[in-house]
Amino acid sequence: MMGSFIEIVYGNNERMFCNADCASINLLQFIRDKCNVGYHDLDLADTNGVIKSLRKSFNGRASLQLESGCTYIPVMFIPSALPGSASTAGMKITTVLYHQSVAGKQERTL
C-alpha cells in the first residue's frame, strides 16, 4: 500500500516529506519535534491559509484530512489576552517560518 506523503515547509525555507497515513497526534508530534517548537498547540495550514484542524481529531488518520502530494505549513496557537480583558481565552496564530531581520538575526514571522 502506497503512503499518503505530504510536504511540510518550515523554518528558513526548510522542507520535509512526511507520511500522513498515521494518527494525527503522531504526525503533529513528529512535526513539533522536527521544527523544535516545544509544546505548543500545533496544526497544519495549506498554502491558501486553511487550517486543517488535525489537533481536534488526535486519534483520527491525518491522511483523511490532508491531500497527498500537497504542501502544508505548521501553525502554532499561542494563548493571548483579549483586548480589555484579563482572560487568556483568545489565541494568536503564528507560522513556524523564519525570516532574516535587518540585524541579520532570524525571527519567527507572525
N, CA, C and O atoms as a GROMACS GRO file, in nm:
protein
  440
    1MET      N    1   0.084  -0.119   0.000
    1MET     CA    2   0.000   0.000   0.000
    1MET      C    3   0.089   0.125   0.000
    1MET      O    4   0.182   0.136   0.080
    2MET      N    5   0.061   0.217  -0.088
    2MET     CA    6   0.139   0.340  -0.100
    2MET      C    7   0.097   0.439   0.006
    2MET      O    8  -0.023   0.454   0.033
    3GLY      N    9   0.193   0.509   0.067
    3GLY     CA   10   0.163   0.606   0.172
    3GLY      C   11   0.106   0.734   0.116
    3GLY      O   12   0.109   0.759  -0.004
    4SER      N   13   0.053   0.814   0.206
    4SER     CA   14  -0.003   0.944   0.172
    4SER      C   15   0.100   1.049   0.212
    4SER      O   16   0.097   1.099   0.324
    5PHE      N   17   0.191   1.082   0.120
    5PHE     CA   18   0.301   1.172   0.153
    5PHE      C   19   0.263   1.318   0.129
    5PHE      O   20   0.198   1.352   0.031
    6ILE      N   21   0.306   1.402   0.223
    6ILE     CA   22   0.283   1.546   0.215
    6ILE      C   23   0.416   1.617   0.235
    6ILE      O   24   0.511   1.558   0.287
    7GLU      N   25   0.423   1.742   0.191
    7GLU     CA   26   0.543   1.824   0.211
    7GLU      C   27   0.514   1.926   0.320
    7GLU      O   28   0.408   1.989   0.320
    8ILE      N   29   0.607   1.942   0.413
    8ILE     CA   30   0.596   2.041   0.519
    8ILE      C   31   0.705   2.145   0.496
    8ILE      O   32   0.823   2.110   0.483
    9VAL      N   33   0.666   2.273   0.492
    9VAL     CA   34   0.762   2.383   0.478
    9VAL      C   35   0.768   2.454   0.614
    9VAL      O   36   0.665   2.493   0.669
   10TYR      N   37   0.889   2.469   0.666
   10TYR     CA   38   0.906   2.529   0.799
   10TYR      C   39   1.043   2.595   0.807
   10TYR      O   40   1.124   2.584   0.716
   11GLY      N   41   1.067   2.663   0.918
   11GLY     CA   42   1.198   2.723   0.941
   11GLY      C   43   1.236   2.824   0.835
   11GLY      O   44   1.152   2.904   0.792
   12ASN      N   45   1.360   2.821   0.793
   12ASN     CA   46   1.411   2.913   0.692
   12ASN      C   47   1.403   2.843   0.555
   12ASN      O   48   1.505   2.810   0.495
   13ASN      N   49   1.281   2.822   0.508
   13ASN     CA   50   1.251   2.754   0.382
   13ASN      C   51   1.301   2.609   0.383
   13ASN      O   52   1.339   2.555   0.279
   14GLU      N   53   1.301   2.547   0.500
   14GLU     CA   54   1.334   2.405   0.510
   14GLU      C   55   1.211   2.324   0.472
   14GLU      O   56   1.098   2.368   0.493
   15ARG      N   57   1.235   2.206   0.416
   15ARG     CA   58   1.125   2.122   0.370
   15ARG      C   59   1.149   1.979   0.416
   15ARG      O   60   1.263   1.932   0.423
   16MET      N   61   1.041   1.912   0.448
   16MET     CA   62   1.049   1.770   0.479
   16MET      C   63   0.924   1.702   0.423
   16MET      O   64   0.818   1.764   0.409
   17PHE      N   65   0.938   1.574   0.393
   17PHE     CA   66   0.826   1.495   0.347
   17PHE      C   67   0.785   1.402   0.459
   17PHE      O   68   0.870   1.343   0.527
   18CYS      N   69   0.654   1.389   0.478
   18CYS     CA   70   0.601   1.305   0.585
   18CYS      C   71   0.495   1.213   0.528
   18CYS      O   72   0.422   1.248   0.435
   19ASN      N   73   0.487   1.095   0.586
   19ASN     CA   74   0.380   1.004   0.552
   19ASN      C   75   0.262   1.038   0.644
   19ASN      O   76   0.272   1.022   0.765
   20ALA      N   77   0.152   1.084   0.586
   20ALA     CA   78   0.036   1.127   0.665
   20ALA      C   79  -0.058   1.011   0.696
   20ALA      O   80  -0.165   1.032   0.754
   21ASP      N   81  -0.020   0.891   0.660
   21ASP     CA   82  -0.105   0.774   0.685
   21ASP      C   83  -0.078   0.722   0.826
   21ASP      O   84  -0.027   0.612   0.846
   22CYS      N   85  -0.113   0.806   0.925
   22CYS     CA   86  -0.092   0.773   1.066
   22CYS      C   87  -0.191   0.855   1.148
   22CYS      O   88  -0.265   0.938   1.093
   23ALA      N   89  -0.192   0.832   1.277
   23ALA     CA   90  -0.278   0.912   1.365
   23ALA      C   91  -0.230   1.056   1.365
   23ALA      O   92  -0.110   1.083   1.364
   24SER      N   93  -0.324   1.149   1.367
   24SER     CA   94  -0.291   1.292   1.366
   24SER      C   95  -0.196   1.329   1.479
   24SER      O   96  -0.104   1.409   1.459
   25ILE      N   97  -0.216   1.273   1.597
   25ILE     CA   98  -0.131   1.305   1.712
   25ILE      C   99   0.014   1.267   1.684
   25ILE      O  100   0.106   1.338   1.725
   26ASN      N  101   0.036   1.155   1.616
   26ASN     CA  102   0.173   1.112   1.584
   26ASN      C  103   0.238   1.204   1.482
   26ASN      O  104   0.355   1.239   1.496
   27LEU      N  105   0.163   1.242   1.380
   27LEU     CA  106   0.217   1.332   1.278
   27LEU      C  107   0.251   1.468   1.339
   27LEU      O  108   0.360   1.521   1.315
   28LEU      N  109   0.160   1.523   1.419
   28LEU     CA  110   0.185   1.653   1.481
   28LEU      C  111   0.304   1.649   1.578
   28LEU      O  112   0.380   1.745   1.585
   29GLN      N  113   0.320   1.540   1.652
   29GLN     CA  114   0.433   1.528   1.744
   29GLN      C  115   0.564   1.520   1.666
   29GLN      O  116   0.663   1.580   1.707
   30PHE      N  117   0.566   1.447   1.555
   30PHE     CA  118   0.685   1.437   1.472
   30PHE      C  119   0.724   1.575   1.418
   30PHE      O  120   0.841   1.613   1.421
   31ILE      N  121   0.624   1.650   1.369
   31ILE     CA  122   0.649   1.784   1.315
   31ILE      C  123   0.695   1.878   1.427
   31ILE      O  124   0.787   1.957   1.406
   32ARG      N  125   0.633   1.870   1.543
   32ARG     CA  126   0.671   1.953   1.658
   32ARG      C  127   0.819   1.929   1.693
   32ARG      O  128   0.893   2.023   1.719
   33ASP      N  129   0.860   1.803   1.695
   33ASP     CA  130   0.999   1.769   1.727
   33ASP      C  131   1.095   1.820   1.620
   33ASP      O  132   1.199   1.876   1.653
   34LYS      N  133   1.061   1.799   1.493
   34LYS     CA  134   1.148   1.841   1.382
   34LYS      C  135   1.162   1.993   1.376
   34LYS      O  136   1.269   2.044   1.345
   35CYS      N  137   1.054   2.065   1.405
   35CYS     CA  138   1.055   2.211   1.398
   35CYS      C  139   1.108   2.273   1.528
   35CYS      O  140   1.130   2.394   1.534
   36ASN      N  141   1.127   2.191   1.630
   36ASN     CA  142   1.181   2.237   1.757
   36ASN      C  143   1.098   2.351   1.817
   36ASN      O  144   1.152   2.455   1.856
   37VAL      N  145   0.967   2.330   1.824
   37VAL     CA  146   0.879   2.434   1.876
   37VAL      C  147   0.831   2.407   2.018
   37VAL      O  148   0.750   2.483   2.072
   38GLY      N  149   0.879   2.299   2.080
   38GLY     CA  150   0.836   2.270   2.216
   38GLY      C  151   0.690   2.231   2.219
   38GLY      O  152   0.634   2.187   2.119
   39TYR      N  153   0.629   2.248   2.336
   39TYR     CA  154   0.489   2.209   2.347
   39TYR      C  155   0.400   2.329   2.321
   39TYR      O  156   0.372   2.408   2.411
   40HIS      N  157   0.357   2.341   2.199
   40HIS     CA  158   0.258   2.442   2.160
   40HIS      C  159   0.144   2.370   2.092
   40HIS      O  160   0.162   2.260   2.039
   41ASP      N  161   0.028   2.430   2.093
   41ASP     CA  162  -0.087   2.376   2.022
   41ASP      C  163  -0.057   2.392   1.874
   41ASP      O  164  -0.066   2.503   1.821
   42LEU      N  165  -0.022   2.284   1.806
   42LEU     CA  166   0.025   2.287   1.668
   42LEU      C  167  -0.080   2.230   1.574
   42LEU      O  168  -0.154   2.138   1.610
   43ASP      N  169  -0.086   2.283   1.454
   43ASP     CA  170  -0.173   2.231   1.349
   43ASP      C  171  -0.105   2.257   1.216
   43ASP      O  172   0.006   2.311   1.212
   44LEU      N  173  -0.170   2.221   1.107
   44LEU     CA  174  -0.117   2.247   0.973
   44LEU      C  175  -0.215   2.333   0.896
   44LEU      O  176  -0.336   2.323   0.915
   45ALA      N  177  -0.161   2.419   0.810
   45ALA     CA  178  -0.243   2.500   0.719
   45ALA      C  179  -0.195   2.471   0.578
   45ALA      O  180  -0.076   2.446   0.555
   46ASP      N  181  -0.287   2.474   0.482
   46ASP     CA  182  -0.245   2.457   0.344
   46ASP      C  183  -0.189   2.589   0.292
   46ASP      O  184  -0.186   2.688   0.365
   47THR      N  185  -0.145   2.591   0.168
   47THR     CA  186  -0.081   2.711   0.113
   47THR      C  187  -0.179   2.825   0.091
   47THR      O  188  -0.137   2.937   0.061
   48ASN      N  189  -0.309   2.800   0.105
   48ASN     CA  190  -0.410   2.906   0.098
   48ASN      C  191  -0.445   2.960   0.236
   48ASN      O  192  -0.527   3.050   0.249
   49GLY      N  193  -0.382   2.904   0.340
   49GLY     CA  194  -0.407   2.950   0.477
   49GLY      C  195  -0.520   2.879   0.548
   49GLY      O  196  -0.558   2.919   0.658
   50VAL      N  197  -0.574   2.774   0.487
   50VAL     CA  198  -0.684   2.700   0.550
   50VAL      C  199  -0.626   2.604   0.654
   50VAL      O  200  -0.548   2.515   0.620
   51ILE      N  201  -0.666   2.622   0.780
   51ILE     CA  202  -0.618   2.536   0.888
   51ILE      C  203  -0.690   2.403   0.881
   51ILE      O  204  -0.813   2.400   0.868
   52LYS      N  205  -0.616   2.293   0.889
   52LYS     CA  206  -0.671   2.160   0.868
   52LYS      C  207  -0.732   2.097   0.993
   52LYS      O  208  -0.796   1.992   0.982
   53SER      N  209  -0.717   2.156   1.108
   53SER     CA  210  -0.778   2.112   1.235
   53SER      C  211  -0.742   1.969   1.275
   53SER      O  212  -0.826   1.896   1.327
   54LEU      N  213  -0.618   1.930   1.251
   54LEU     CA  214  -0.572   1.798   1.294
   54LEU      C  215  -0.572   1.786   1.446
   54LEU      O  216  -0.594   1.677   1.500
   55ARG      N  217  -0.548   1.896   1.514
   55ARG     CA  218  -0.539   1.894   1.660
   55ARG      C  219  -0.672   1.862   1.726
   55ARG      O  220  -0.676   1.828   1.844
   56LYS      N  221  -0.780   1.870   1.652
   56LYS     CA  222  -0.913   1.840   1.706
   56LYS      C  223  -0.950   1.693   1.691
   56LYS      O  224  -1.049   1.648   1.748
   57SER      N  225  -0.872   1.619   1.615
   57SER     CA  226  -0.901   1.476   1.594
   57SER      C  227  -0.772   1.396   1.608
   57SER      O  228  -0.727   1.331   1.513
   58PHE      N  229  -0.712   1.401   1.728
   58PHE     CA  230  -0.583   1.337   1.752
   58PHE      C  231  -0.579   1.190   1.711
   58PHE      O  232  -0.479   1.145   1.655
   59ASN      N  233  -0.684   1.116   1.739
   59ASN     CA  234  -0.682   0.972   1.710
   59ASN      C  235  -0.724   0.939   1.568
   59ASN      O  236  -0.711   0.825   1.524
   60GLY      N  237  -0.773   1.039   1.494
   60GLY     CA  238  -0.812   1.016   1.355
   60GLY      C  239  -0.691   1.008   1.264
   60GLY      O  240  -0.582   1.054   1.300
   61ARG      N  241  -0.708   0.951   1.148
   61ARG     CA  242  -0.600   0.941   1.050
   61ARG      C  243  -0.577   1.077   0.986
   61ARG      O  244  -0.670   1.139   0.936
   62ALA      N  245  -0.453   1.122   0.988
   62ALA     CA  246  -0.418   1.252   0.929
   62ALA      C  247  -0.447   1.251   0.779
   62ALA      O  248  -0.484   1.353   0.722
   63SER      N  249  -0.429   1.136   0.715
   63SER     CA  250  -0.448   1.126   0.570
   63SER      C  251  -0.593   1.152   0.528
   63SER      O  252  -0.619   1.179   0.410
   64LEU      N  253  -0.687   1.144   0.621
   64LEU     CA  254  -0.827   1.174   0.588
   64LEU      C  255  -0.852   1.324   0.576
   64LEU      O  256  -0.951   1.366   0.516
   65GLN      N  257  -0.763   1.404   0.633
   65GLN     CA  258  -0.779   1.549   0.631
   65GLN      C  259  -0.676   1.621   0.544
   65GLN      O  260  -0.689   1.740   0.517
   66LEU      N  261  -0.574   1.548   0.501
   66LEU     CA  262  -0.467   1.608   0.422
   66LEU      C  263  -0.462   1.541   0.285
   66LEU      O  264  -0.478   1.420   0.273
   67GLU      N  265  -0.440   1.624   0.183
   67GLU     CA  266  -0.435   1.572   0.047
   67GLU      C  267  -0.292   1.530   0.013
   67GLU      O  268  -0.198   1.609   0.026
   68SER      N  269  -0.277   1.407  -0.032
   68SER     CA  270  -0.147   1.354  -0.068
   68SER      C  271  -0.082   1.440  -0.176
   68SER      O  272  -0.147   1.481  -0.272
   69GLY      N  273   0.048   1.467  -0.160
   69GLY     CA  274   0.123   1.545  -0.258
   69GLY      C  275   0.116   1.695  -0.238
   69GLY      O  276   0.181   1.770  -0.311
   70CYS      N  277   0.038   1.741  -0.140
   70CYS     CA  278   0.023   1.886  -0.117
   70CYS      C  279   0.125   1.936  -0.015
   70CYS      O  280   0.188   1.858   0.057
   71THR      N  281   0.140   2.068  -0.011
   71THR     CA  282   0.233   2.134   0.078
   71THR      C  283   0.155   2.197   0.194
   71THR      O  284   0.050   2.258   0.174
   72TYR      N  285   0.209   2.182   0.314
   72TYR     CA  286   0.145   2.236   0.434
   72TYR      C  287   0.248   2.312   0.517
   72TYR      O  288   0.368   2.285   0.511
   73ILE      N  289   0.199   2.408   0.596
   73ILE     CA  290   0.283   2.491   0.681
   73ILE      C  291   0.236   2.472   0.826
   73ILE      O  292   0.118   2.488   0.854
   74PRO      N  293   0.327   2.439   0.917
   74PRO     CA  294   0.288   2.426   1.058
   74PRO      C  295   0.249   2.563   1.114
   74PRO      O  296   0.314   2.664   1.087
   75VAL      N  297   0.143   2.564   1.193
   75VAL     CA  298   0.099   2.686   1.262
   75VAL      C  299   0.084   2.654   1.410
   75VAL      O  300   0.042   2.544   1.447
   76MET      N  301   0.118   2.751   1.494
   76MET     CA  302   0.105   2.735   1.639
   76MET      C  303  -0.008   2.825   1.688
   76MET      O  304  -0.028   2.935   1.638
   77PHE      N  305  -0.080   2.776   1.786
   77PHE     CA  306  -0.184   2.853   1.852
   77PHE      C  307  -0.131   2.889   1.990
   77PHE      O  308  -0.110   2.801   2.073
   78ILE      N  309  -0.110   3.018   2.012
   78ILE     CA  310  -0.050   3.065   2.136
   78ILE      C  311  -0.152   3.149   2.211
   78ILE      O  312  -0.206   3.244   2.155
   79PRO      N  313  -0.180   3.115   2.338
   79PRO     CA  314  -0.277   3.195   2.414
   79PRO      C  315  -0.235   3.340   2.423
   79PRO      O  316  -0.117   3.371   2.443
   80SER      N  317  -0.331   3.429   2.407
   80SER     CA  318  -0.304   3.572   2.421
   80SER      C  319  -0.424   3.637   2.487
   80SER      O  320  -0.538   3.594   2.469
   81ALA      N  321  -0.397   3.741   2.564
   81ALA     CA  322  -0.505   3.811   2.633
   81ALA      C  323  -0.592   3.886   2.533
   81ALA      O  324  -0.542   3.946   2.438
   82LEU      N  325  -0.720   3.883   2.556
   82LEU     CA  326  -0.813   3.959   2.473
   82LEU      C  327  -0.805   4.106   2.509
   82LEU      O  328  -0.784   4.138   2.626
   83PRO      N  329  -0.820   4.196   2.413
   83PRO     CA  330  -0.816   4.340   2.445
   83PRO      C  331  -0.920   4.375   2.551
   83PRO      O  332  -1.036   4.336   2.540
   84GLY      N  333  -0.877   4.448   2.653
   84GLY     CA  334  -0.968   4.492   2.759
   84GLY      C  335  -1.009   4.381   2.854
   84GLY      O  336  -1.105   4.397   2.929
   85SER      N  337  -0.938   4.268   2.854
   85SER     CA  338  -0.974   4.156   2.938
   85SER      C  339  -0.850   4.098   3.003
   85SER      O  340  -0.741   4.101   2.945
   86ALA      N  341  -0.866   4.044   3.123
   86ALA     CA  342  -0.754   3.979   3.191
   86ALA      C  343  -0.748   3.832   3.153
   86ALA      O  344  -0.656   3.761   3.194
   87SER      N  345  -0.845   3.784   3.076
   87SER     CA  346  -0.851   3.643   3.040
   87SER      C  347  -0.755   3.612   2.926
   87SER      O  348  -0.719   3.700   2.849
   88THR      N  349  -0.716   3.487   2.916
   88THR     CA  350  -0.631   3.443   2.804
   88THR      C  351  -0.710   3.349   2.713
   88THR      O  352  -0.655   3.255   2.656
   89ALA      N  353  -0.838   3.376   2.698
   89ALA     CA  354  -0.924   3.289   2.616
   89ALA      C  355  -0.893   3.305   2.467
   89ALA      O  356  -0.921   3.213   2.390
   90GLY      N  357  -0.835   3.417   2.426
   90GLY     CA  358  -0.802   3.437   2.286
   90GLY      C  359  -0.677   3.360   2.246
   90GLY      O  360  -0.597   3.322   2.331
   91MET      N  361  -0.663   3.337   2.117
   91MET     CA  362  -0.546   3.267   2.067
   91MET      C  363  -0.482   3.348   1.955
   91MET      O  364  -0.551   3.405   1.871
   92LYS      N  365  -0.348   3.352   1.956
   92LYS     CA  366  -0.273   3.414   1.848
   92LYS      C  367  -0.221   3.299   1.762
   92LYS      O  368  -0.170   3.201   1.815
   93ILE      N  369  -0.234   3.312   1.632
   93ILE     CA  370  -0.186   3.209   1.541
   93ILE      C  371  -0.060   3.260   1.474
   93ILE      O  372  -0.059   3.371   1.421
   94THR      N  373   0.046   3.179   1.474
   94THR     CA  374   0.171   3.216   1.411
   94THR      C  375   0.227   3.097   1.334
   94THR      O  376   0.206   2.982   1.373
   95THR      N  377   0.297   3.124   1.227
   95THR     CA  378   0.357   3.016   1.149
   95THR      C  379   0.490   2.974   1.211
   95THR      O  380   0.543   3.044   1.297
   96VAL      N  381   0.542   2.863   1.167
   96VAL     CA  382   0.672   2.815   1.211
   96VAL      C  383   0.770   2.840   1.097
   96VAL      O  384   0.842   2.750   1.054
   97LEU      N  385   0.771   2.965   1.049
   97LEU     CA  386   0.862   3.008   0.944
   97LEU      C  387   0.952   3.116   1.000
   97LEU      O  388   0.915   3.182   1.097
   98TYR      N  389   1.068   3.135   0.942
   98TYR     CA  390   1.161   3.237   0.987
   98TYR      C  391   1.196   3.330   0.872
   98TYR      O  392   1.187   3.291   0.756
   99HIS      N  393   1.235   3.451   0.905
   99HIS     CA  394   1.284   3.545   0.804
   99HIS      C  395   1.406   3.615   0.863
   99HIS      O  396   1.428   3.613   0.984
  100GLN      N  397   1.485   3.675   0.778
  100GLN     CA  398   1.602   3.750   0.825
  100GLN      C  399   1.558   3.892   0.860
  100GLN      O  400   1.498   3.961   0.778
  101SER      N  401   1.589   3.934   0.981
  101SER     CA  402   1.559   4.071   1.021
  101SER      C  403   1.670   4.162   0.969
  101SER      O  404   1.770   4.115   0.913
  102VAL      N  405   1.653   4.290   0.987
  102VAL     CA  406   1.752   4.387   0.941
  102VAL      C  407   1.887   4.361   1.009
  102VAL      O  408   1.991   4.379   0.946
  103ALA      N  409   1.886   4.320   1.135
  103ALA     CA  410   2.010   4.295   1.209
  103ALA      C  411   2.073   4.161   1.171
  103ALA      O  412   2.182   4.128   1.218
  104GLY      N  413   2.006   4.082   1.086
  104GLY     CA  414   2.060   3.954   1.044
  104GLY      C  415   2.023   3.839   1.136
  104GLY      O  416   2.067   3.726   1.114
  105LYS      N  417   1.944   3.866   1.239
  105LYS     CA  418   1.901   3.763   1.332
  105LYS      C  419   1.771   3.701   1.282
  105LYS      O  420   1.682   3.773   1.236
  106GLN      N  421   1.759   3.568   1.290
  106GLN     CA  422   1.636   3.504   1.246
  106GLN      C  423   1.526   3.526   1.350
  106GLN      O  424   1.550   3.515   1.470
  107GLU      N  425   1.408   3.556   1.301
  107GLU     CA  426   1.292   3.577   1.388
  107GLU      C  427   1.174   3.504   1.330
  107GLU      O  428   1.164   3.487   1.208
  108ARG      N  429   1.084   3.460   1.416
  108ARG     CA  430   0.960   3.397   1.370
  108ARG      C  431   0.869   3.502   1.311
  108ARG      O  432   0.858   3.613   1.363
  109THR      N  433   0.802   3.466   1.202
  109THR     CA  434   0.705   3.558   1.146
  109THR      C  435   0.573   3.543   1.219
  109THR      O  436   0.542   3.435   1.271
  110LEU      N  437   0.497   3.648   1.224
  110LEU     CA  438   0.365   3.644   1.287
  110LEU      C  439   0.258   3.659   1.183
  110LEU      O  440   0.139   3.658   1.216
   0.00000   0.00000   0.00000
